[in-house]
């Protein structure tokens, strides 16, 4: 089981960088640019810990960067989302708050690995957005 699958513990920067296939330096840069916001430990060194929402954002950011998105675009999207949430909370609009929570939950469920009941989660058969190659039926050319 990888640190990304174990959501009871928040992995530190080294474990997350291994799971995402990026360097710890890149994760620090994503934090500096406002794409990721890890929590800091209570000790004087303040080690970075990535709770489940940041793990999901780290996975999504990694995939978006591989597909050509820029760090600036990811940081802008995060800032806009945080402003929208802050505005919804300030207005106290229960319908807008519900909408934002429903969107977040829908994304979480759509990206969660599916596995057999009682067994470990199973990774998706192919990356999101990728179409399975066409397979020919026997006897067709």
Protein Blocks (a to p, Z undefined) as FASTA:
>chain_A
ZZklmmmbccdfklmmmmnopafklmmmmmmnomaccdddfbfnlpacddfklmmmmmmm
mmmmmnopafklmmmmmmmmmmmmmmmmmnopaklmmmmmmmmmmmmmmmpccddehiac
dddfbdehiacdddddehiZZ
